[in-house]
Structures are given as C-alpha cells and as structure tokens.
C-alpha cells in the first residue's frame, strides 16, 4: 500500500480548526490524514455492506474521531457512513467546490454521471466507489458535503429523505451539465 494519502493537509487542518461535530466530512478527511497506513488501507478496501472485523475497527476509529456517535445509530446508518468513510479514504474531500463541477473537471462522462444520479439502492452503492476511484485517478477530490448528504438520504426510511435526495441530485446535476455545456460551447 502506498502511504500517499489523497487528502491534503490543508483540508485536514481546516477540519481540526472547525471542530468535528460541526463538520463530520472534513473531520473524516482530517482523520484519514492522521491515520496509519493500516487504517487507511482498511477503509479504502472495505465493502460497506459486509464489514470484516479489522475494517469495522478502522471504521469505528474514524467515525469516533469525526465526532460521530455510532452507538446510537439504526442498522441502516452503519453502511451509509461506511460508504462515506470508504469514499473519503479513496478520493479525499474538497468542500470548496461544487460536486457537479468537480465531476466535470475530472472529465467524468455524461453517461456515468447520469447513471450515478439515476441509480437507487444497491446500484447507487455499487456505482459510487467506481466514480470515486475515477476522480482519485484524475486528481480531483469530491465535495462530501453534497455527496455525503446524498449517501445519507438515498434510500433512507426516514420521512422527507427521498425528496431531499432528489434535491441533492439536482444540485449536483445542474453545475455538472452547466460546466460541460461551457466546455462544449
């Protein structure tokens, strides 16, 4: 495993300055910056739907470091945060840009973005890590404020989450297609 981490020091320092409770995505990024290569590797390789003991330990350390309280979560919440931690370990976090523009900057094809934004349930959870690996390979870190909220709301059993997930999808799609339109003009 390469010890190089896709999360930059500026993101990590910013998370520490703002505090983990107000900003769990940046706090996760900061944790990844500080974590040992074993924890980073476990998080980057984990399957959010089938956690193994060493992955669960690394995930628990990351979540607690981010100020989250997993002991109070419903069963459906664990795989969602596991997917988020997995994604942050794979691709990092850049909260300064819009996710749609980041996808366009990484030259992610329109068909991939469309498939991701129209996918639901298992299909969404399977497509997301592929997109994240693509972003990482092109040196673009995603905005987890938008993407993390979508992961948490997508397919949730809570009232109003389906509507919020659709709003988030549109919020990602708008800047993506706008940026692609400017490129093609």
C-alpha positions in Angstrom: 0.0 0.0 0.0 1.3 3.4 -0.9 1.4 5.7 2.1 0.5 8.7 0.0 -2.9 9.9 1.1 -5.3 11.7 -1.4 -6.4 14.1 1.4 -4.4 17.2 1.6 -3.0 18.8 4.7 -5.0 22.0 4.2 -8.3 20.1 4.4 -7.1 18.2 7.5 -6.0 21.4 9.2 -9.3 23.1 8.3 -11.3 20.3 9.8 -9.3 20.4 13.0 -9.9 24.2 13.3 -13.6 24.0 12.7 -14.2 21.0 15.0 -15.5 17.6 14.2 -19.1 17.9 15.4 -20.0 20.7 13.0 -18.2 19.1 10.1 -18.1 15.3 10.0 -16.9 15.1 6.4 -13.9 17.3 6.9 -13.2 15.7 10.3 -13.2 12.3 8.5 -10.7 13.7 6.0 -8.6 15.0 8.8 -8.7 11.6 10.5 -7.5 10.0 7.2 -4.6 12.4 7.1 -3.5 11.4 10.6 -4.4 7.7 10.4 -1.9 5.0 10.0 -1.5 3.3 6.6 -3.3 0.2 8.0 -6.4 2.1 8.9 -6.4 4.0 5.6 -5.9 0.7 3.7 -8.7 -1.0 5.6 -11.1 1.9 4.9 -10.1 2.1 1.2 -10.7 -1.6 0.7 -13.8 -2.2 2.8 -17.1 -3.3 1.5 -19.7 -1.1 3.3 -22.3 -3.9 3.2 -20.0 -6.7 4.5 -17.6 -5.2 7.1 -14.9 -7.5 8.4 -13.5 -7.1 11.9 -10.4 -5.1 11.1 -12.4 -2.9 8.8 -15.1 -2.3 11.5 -12.3 -1.4 13.9 -10.8 1.1 11.5 -14.3 2.5 10.6 -15.2 2.9 14.3 -12.0 4.8 15.0 -12.6 7.1 12.0 -16.3 7.8 13.0 -15.5 8.4 16.6 -12.6 10.7 15.6 -15.1 12.7 13.4 -17.2 13.3 16.5 -20.0 10.9 15.4 -21.8 8.6 17.8 -22.3 5.3 16.0 -23.6 3.5 19.1 -26.9 5.3 18.7 -27.4 4.5 15.0 -30.1 2.5 13.4 -28.8 -0.6 11.4 -29.2 1.2 8.1 -27.0 4.1 9.1 -23.8 2.0 9.5 -23.4 1.0 5.8 -24.1 4.6 4.8 -21.3 6.0 6.9 -19.1 3.1 5.9 -19.6 4.1 2.3 -18.8 7.7 3.2 -15.6 6.8 5.1 -14.6 4.4 2.2 -15.1 7.2 -0.3 -13.1 9.7 1.7 -10.3 7.2 2.0 -10.4 6.6 -1.7 -10.7 10.1 -3.1 -10.3 12.7 -0.3 -12.5 15.7 0.4 -12.7 19.2 -1.1 -15.5 21.1 0.4 -14.6 24.3 -1.5 -16.1 23.3 -4.9 -19.4 22.1 -6.1 -19.5 18.3 -6.8 -21.0 18.8 -10.2 -18.1 21.0 -11.3 -15.7 18.6 -9.8 -17.1 15.7 -11.8 -16.9 17.9 -15.0 -13.3 18.9 -14.1 -12.4 15.2 -13.8 -14.0 14.7 -17.2 -16.4 12.1 -15.9 -18.6 11.2 -18.8 -22.2 12.3 -19.0 -23.4 8.7 -19.1 -21.6 7.9 -15.9 -22.9 10.9 -14.1 -26.4 10.2 -15.3 -26.2 6.6 -14.2 -25.0 7.7 -10.8 -27.7 10.3 -10.3 -30.5 8.0 -11.5 -29.3 4.9 -9.6 -31.1 3.9 -6.4 -30.3 1.4 -3.7 -27.7 -1.2 -4.4 -27.0 0.2 -7.9 -26.1 3.6 -6.3 -23.8 2.0 -3.7 -22.0 0.0 -6.4 -21.6 2.9 -8.8 -20.3 5.4 -6.3 -16.9 3.8 -5.5 -16.2 3.4 -9.2 -16.8 7.2 -9.7 -14.7 7.9 -6.7 -11.8 5.8 -8.0 -12.1 7.7 -11.3 -12.0 11.1 -9.5 -9.0 10.0 -7.5 -7.1 8.8 -10.6 -7.6 12.2 -12.1 -6.5 14.1 -9.0 -10.0 15.6 -8.2 -11.3 15.3 -4.7 -15.1 15.3 -4.3 -17.2 17.6 -2.1 -18.5 15.3 0.6 -20.9 18.0 1.9 -23.1 17.3 -1.1 -22.1 13.7 -1.8 -22.2 12.6 1.8 -25.7 14.1 2.3 -26.9 12.2 -0.8 -25.4 8.9 0.6 -27.2 9.5 3.9 -30.6 10.4 2.3 -30.6 7.9 -0.6 -33.0 5.1 0.1 -33.5 6.2 3.7 -36.6 5.1 5.6 -37.0 8.5 7.2 -39.8 10.8 6.1 -38.7 13.6 3.7 -35.3 12.0 2.9 -36.4 10.8 -0.6 -37.4 14.4 -1.5 -34.1 15.8 -0.1 -32.1 13.1 -2.1 -33.8 14.3 -5.3 -32.9 17.9 -4.4 -29.3 16.9 -3.9 -29.2 15.1 -7.2 -30.4 18.2 -9.0 -27.9 20.3 -7.1 -25.2 18.0 -8.4 -26.6 17.7 -11.9 -27.0 21.5 -12.5 -23.4 22.5 -12.1 -22.1 19.4 -13.9 -24.2 20.0 -17.0 -23.6 23.7 -16.9 -19.8 23.1 -16.8 -20.0 20.6 -19.6 -22.1 23.0 -21.7 -19.5 25.7 -21.3 -16.7 23.2 -22.4 -18.6 22.3 -25.5 -19.5 25.9 -26.4 
